[in-house]
């Protein structure tokens, strides 16, 4: 079983047999020298032809008489030989495949003594400089995250690895710009630097490629929101409150966002309202209630709510 191995930038990952490539370089070098010698010979012949023409004629000599077509042919041969020589040198250099970055070997498809041809996949390597995590965002999520702000958005990633809680800090660097055809979500790309902790002097667990993580993304700032437990919101977007005169009021609220744990309300409540955290059977507006510390007598149709079942509404920032 081949195991992934780390490497540094510039390390030789694969080395091919160089004998045949070195021979190709020598042959190309010889062809280039031969073409250059032929070119120099043709240049000399042109000079001799010019001298002979000038000795017997005062008119302008023809190009064929000065051997200019032959000179152009030999110059082209030199260029072709130079290109073949440069290609042979590149092929020789490519017998050593060096790592372009720090990374790890995920898989290898060749072994010592194996023959490979052009376009053969030799293996797979990943860079360990950064890791990217795709976060699916629904249309509702996009209302609270400014992907087009031009500023990195902080994201806290977490996972349980071998019974330990691990956390990594990342930033949204871009989004993929299209809706997924099946899930109809937009994927934001979170970048985590040095996920394998190779260069950073810090403790923690590495974020391995392929690891599933949970993400907490920083959303837009919001003021004057009321955060309540999710179960306090009724199906008709209303909550049961207790007014200062100790009577029930059913208030329809303006919900900004709701998740599995909390509901964020931006309107519909008074600062003096207290929220009923427990279920009230058949509530109606004006239903009287009393608390345990009340000492006054109450009529039989009054209901009692414990103090631990109520919460004073408070306004705050940043849900």
C-alpha positions as CSV (number, residue, x, y, z in Angstrom):
1,X,0.0,0.0,0.0
2,X,1.5,3.3,-1.1
3,X,1.3,6.0,1.6
4,X,1.2,9.7,1.0
5,X,4.6,11.4,1.5
6,X,5.5,15.1,2.0
7,X,8.0,16.9,-0.2
8,X,9.4,20.4,-0.5
9,X,9.5,22.7,-3.4
10,X,12.4,21.7,-5.8
11,X,12.6,18.1,-4.7
12,X,13.0,15.5,-7.5
13,X,9.8,13.4,-7.6
14,X,10.5,11.2,-10.6
15,X,13.7,10.6,-12.6
16,X,13.6,9.0,-16.1
17,X,16.5,7.1,-17.7
18,X,18.6,9.8,-19.4
19,X,20.9,7.8,-21.8
20,X,18.6,8.1,-24.9
21,X,17.9,11.8,-24.2
22,X,21.6,12.6,-23.8
23,X,22.2,10.9,-27.2
24,X,19.5,13.0,-28.8
25,X,21.1,16.1,-27.5
26,X,24.5,15.1,-29.0
27,X,22.9,14.3,-32.3
28,X,21.0,17.6,-32.4
29,X,24.2,19.5,-31.4
30,X,26.1,17.8,-34.3
31,X,23.3,18.8,-36.8
32,X,23.4,22.4,-35.5
33,X,27.2,22.5,-36.0
34,X,26.9,21.1,-39.5
35,X,24.2,23.6,-40.4
36,X,26.3,26.5,-39.1
37,X,29.4,25.4,-41.1
38,X,27.3,25.1,-44.3
39,X,26.0,28.6,-43.6
40,X,29.5,30.1,-43.1
41,X,30.6,28.4,-46.3
42,X,27.7,29.9,-48.3
43,X,28.4,33.3,-46.9
44,X,32.0,33.0,-48.2
45,X,30.8,31.9,-51.6
46,X,28.5,34.9,-51.8
47,X,31.4,37.2,-51.1
48,X,33.5,35.6,-53.8
49,X,30.6,35.9,-56.3
50,X,30.2,39.6,-55.5
51,X,33.9,40.2,-56.1
52,X,33.9,38.3,-59.4
53,X,30.8,40.2,-60.6
54,X,32.3,43.6,-59.6
55,X,35.5,42.8,-61.5
56,X,33.8,42.4,-64.9
57,X,30.5,44.4,-64.6
58,X,29.5,47.8,-63.2
59,X,25.8,47.0,-63.1
60,X,23.9,45.7,-60.1
61,X,24.4,41.9,-59.7
62,X,21.4,39.6,-59.7
63,X,20.4,37.8,-56.5
64,X,21.0,34.4,-58.0
65,X,24.5,35.5,-59.0
66,X,25.2,36.4,-55.4
67,X,23.8,33.1,-54.2
68,X,21.3,34.8,-52.0
69,X,18.6,32.0,-52.3
70,X,21.2,29.5,-51.2
71,X,22.1,31.7,-48.3
72,X,18.5,32.0,-47.2
73,X,18.2,28.2,-47.4
74,X,21.2,27.6,-45.2
75,X,20.0,30.2,-42.6
76,X,16.7,28.4,-42.4
77,X,18.6,25.1,-41.9
78,X,20.5,26.7,-39.0
79,X,17.2,27.9,-37.4
80,X,15.7,24.4,-37.7
81,X,18.8,22.7,-36.3
82,X,18.8,25.2,-33.4
83,X,15.2,24.4,-32.6
84,X,15.9,20.7,-32.6
85,X,18.8,21.2,-30.3
86,X,16.7,23.3,-27.9
87,X,14.0,20.7,-27.9
88,X,16.5,17.9,-27.2
89,X,17.8,19.9,-24.2
90,X,14.3,20.4,-22.9
91,X,13.5,16.7,-23.1
92,X,16.7,16.0,-21.2
93,X,15.7,18.5,-18.5
94,X,12.3,16.9,-18.2
95,X,13.8,13.5,-17.3
96,X,13.7,15.0,-13.7
97,X,10.3,16.1,-12.6
98,X,10.7,18.5,-9.7
99,X,8.1,19.7,-7.3
100,X,6.8,23.2,-8.1
101,X,5.6,23.7,-4.5
102,X,5.5,22.2,-1.1
103,X,3.1,19.3,-1.0
104,X,2.3,15.7,-0.6
105,X,2.1,12.7,-2.9
106,X,-1.4,11.3,-3.0
107,X,-0.8,8.5,-5.4
108,X,1.8,7.2,-7.9
109,X,1.2,5.2,-11.0
110,X,4.7,4.1,-12.0
111,X,7.6,2.2,-10.5
112,X,11.3,1.6,-11.1
113,X,12.0,0.1,-14.5
114,X,8.6,0.8,-15.9
115,X,8.2,2.1,-19.5
116,X,6.0,5.2,-19.8
117,X,4.8,7.0,-22.9
118,X,3.7,10.6,-23.7
119,X,0.6,11.7,-21.8
120,X,0.9,8.9,-19.2
121,X,-0.3,9.8,-15.8
122,X,2.6,9.3,-13.4
123,X,0.9,10.2,-10.2
124,X,-1.1,12.8,-8.2
125,X,0.3,15.5,-5.9
126,X,-1.4,18.2,-3.8
127,X,0.0,21.5,-2.6
128,X,0.0,21.9,1.1
129,X,0.4,25.7,1.0
130,X,-3.3,26.1,1.2
131,X,-6.5,24.0,1.4
132,X,-9.9,25.0,-0.1
133,X,-13.3,24.1,1.3
134,X,-16.5,24.5,-0.7
135,X,-19.4,25.9,1.4
136,X,-22.9,25.5,-0.1
137,X,-24.9,28.7,0.5
138,X,-28.6,28.9,-0.2
139,X,-30.4,32.0,-1.5
140,X,-31.5,32.7,2.1
141,X,-27.9,32.4,3.3
142,X,-26.8,34.9,0.7
143,X,-29.0,37.5,2.2
144,X,-26.8,37.6,5.3
145,X,-23.3,37.1,3.7
146,X,-21.7,39.8,1.5
147,X,-19.7,37.7,-1.0
148,X,-19.2,40.7,-3.3
149,X,-17.9,43.0,-0.6
150,X,-14.3,42.6,-1.8
151,X,-13.1,41.8,1.7
152,X,-12.2,38.4,3.1
153,X,-14.9,36.9,5.3
154,X,-13.8,35.0,8.4
155,X,-14.9,31.4,8.7
156,X,-14.3,29.1,11.6
157,X,-14.0,25.4,10.6
158,X,-14.3,22.5,13.1
159,X,-14.4,18.8,13.1
160,X,-14.0,15.9,15.5
161,X,-10.9,13.8,14.7
162,X,-10.0,10.7,16.8
163,X,-12.2,12.0,19.6
164,X,-10.6,15.4,19.7
165,X,-12.2,18.7,18.7
166,X,-10.1,20.5,16.0
167,X,-10.5,24.0,14.8
168,X,-9.1,25.9,11.8
169,X,-9.3,29.5,10.8
170,X,-10.2,30.2,7.1
171,X,-11.4,33.0,4.9
172,X,-13.9,33.2,2.0
173,X,-11.7,34.2,-1.0
174,X,-14.2,33.8,-3.8
175,X,-17.4,32.1,-4.9
176,X,-17.9,29.8,-7.9
177,X,-20.3,32.3,-9.5
178,X,-22.9,29.8,-10.7
179,X,-25.8,27.9,-9.2
180,X,-25.5,24.2,-8.8
181,X,-27.9,22.6,-11.3
182,X,-29.1,20.0,-8.8
183,X,-29.0,21.5,-5.4
184,X,-29.5,25.2,-6.5
185,X,-26.9,26.5,-4.2
186,X,-23.9,28.8,-4.7
187,X,-20.6,27.4,-3.5
188,X,-18.3,29.8,-1.6
189,X,-14.6,28.8,-1.5
190,X,-12.9,29.0,1.9
191,X,-9.1,29.1,2.0
192,X,-7.1,27.7,4.9
193,X,-3.4,28.4,4.9
194,X,-0.9,25.7,5.8
195,X,-3.5,23.0,6.6
196,X,-0.9,20.4,7.5
197,X,0.9,22.6,9.9
198,X,4.2,22.2,8.1
199,X,5.5,25.8,8.4
200,X,3.5,27.2,11.3
201,X,4.8,26.9,14.8
202,X,1.4,26.2,16.4
203,X,-0.3,23.3,18.0
204,X,-3.3,21.5,16.6
205,X,-4.4,18.8,14.2
206,X,-3.8,19.0,10.5
207,X,-6.8,19.6,8.1
208,X,-6.4,16.7,5.8
209,X,-7.7,16.8,2.2
210,X,-11.1,15.1,2.0
211,X,-12.0,15.9,5.6
212,X,-15.6,16.8,6.3
213,X,-15.9,20.0,8.5
214,X,-18.5,22.2,10.0
215,X,-18.3,25.9,9.2
216,X,-19.4,29.0,11.1
217,X,-19.3,32.0,8.7
218,X,-19.4,35.7,9.8
219,X,-22.5,37.3,8.4
220,X,-23.6,40.9,8.0
221,X,-23.9,43.1,11.1
222,X,-27.5,43.6,12.3
223,X,-28.7,45.9,15.1
224,X,-31.7,45.7,17.5
225,X,-32.4,42.1,17.0
226,X,-34.1,39.8,19.6
227,X,-32.7,36.3,19.8
228,X,-35.1,33.7,21.1
229,X,-35.1,29.9,21.3
230,X,-36.4,28.4,18.1
231,X,-39.4,26.6,19.8
232,X,-40.9,29.9,21.0
233,X,-41.8,30.9,17.4
234,X,-45.3,29.6,16.4
235,X,-46.3,28.3,13.0
236,X,-48.0,31.6,12.2
237,X,-44.8,33.6,13.0
238,X,-46.1,34.8,16.3
239,X,-44.9,34.5,19.9
240,X,-46.6,34.4,23.3
241,X,-45.6,37.3,25.5
242,X,-46.6,38.5,29.0
243,X,-47.3,42.2,29.3
244,X,-46.3,44.3,32.3
245,X,-49.9,43.9,33.6
246,X,-49.4,40.1,33.7
247,X,-51.6,39.3,30.7
248,X,-50.9,37.2,27.7
249,X,-50.5,38.8,24.3
250,X,-50.0,37.0,21.1
251,X,-47.7,39.1,18.9
252,X,-47.0,38.6,15.2
253,X,-43.2,39.2,14.8
254,X,-41.0,40.1,11.9
255,X,-38.5,37.2,11.6
256,X,-35.2,38.1,10.0
257,X,-33.7,34.6,10.2
258,X,-34.3,31.3,11.9
259,X,-32.1,28.2,12.3
260,X,-32.5,24.9,14.2
261,X,-31.6,26.5,17.5
262,X,-32.6,30.2,17.4
263,X,-34.9,32.7,15.8
264,X,-33.8,36.3,15.1
265,X,-36.6,38.8,15.4
266,X,-36.3,42.4,14.1
267,X,-39.7,43.7,14.9
268,X,-43.1,43.2,16.6
269,X,-42.0,43.1,20.2
270,X,-41.9,45.7,23.0
271,X,-39.0,46.2,25.3
272,X,-41.2,45.5,28.3
273,X,-42.5,42.2,27.0
274,X,-41.6,38.9,28.6
275,X,-41.5,35.7,26.5
276,X,-43.3,32.5,27.5
277,X,-40.7,29.8,27.0
278,X,-43.1,26.9,27.7
279,X,-46.2,25.9,25.9
280,X,-49.5,27.6,27.0
281,X,-52.6,25.6,26.3
282,X,-55.2,27.5,24.3
283,X,-53.7,31.0,24.8
284,X,-55.7,34.1,23.9
285,X,-55.1,37.8,24.1
286,X,-55.8,39.2,27.6
287,X,-55.5,35.8,29.4
288,X,-54.4,36.6,33.0
289,X,-51.3,34.9,34.5
290,X,-49.5,35.0,37.8
291,X,-46.0,34.1,38.9
292,X,-45.0,31.9,41.8
293,X,-43.9,34.8,43.9
294,X,-47.3,36.5,43.6
295,X,-49.1,36.4,46.9
296,X,-52.5,37.8,45.8
297,X,-55.4,35.5,45.3
298,X,-56.3,34.7,41.7
299,X,-59.5,33.4,40.1
300,X,-59.7,29.8,39.0
301,X,-59.4,30.7,35.3
302,X,-56.0,32.3,35.8
303,X,-52.9,30.4,34.7
304,X,-49.6,30.1,36.5
305,X,-46.2,30.4,34.7
306,X,-43.0,29.7,36.6
307,X,-40.3,32.3,36.6
308,X,-38.0,29.9,34.9
309,X,-40.5,29.7,32.0
310,X,-40.3,33.4,31.1
311,X,-37.6,35.7,29.8
312,X,-37.5,39.5,29.6
313,X,-36.9,40.6,26.0
314,X,-33.6,42.4,25.5
315,X,-32.3,44.1,22.4
316,X,-28.8,43.4,21.3
317,X,-26.4,43.6,18.3
318,X,-25.0,41.0,15.9
319,X,-27.0,37.8,16.1
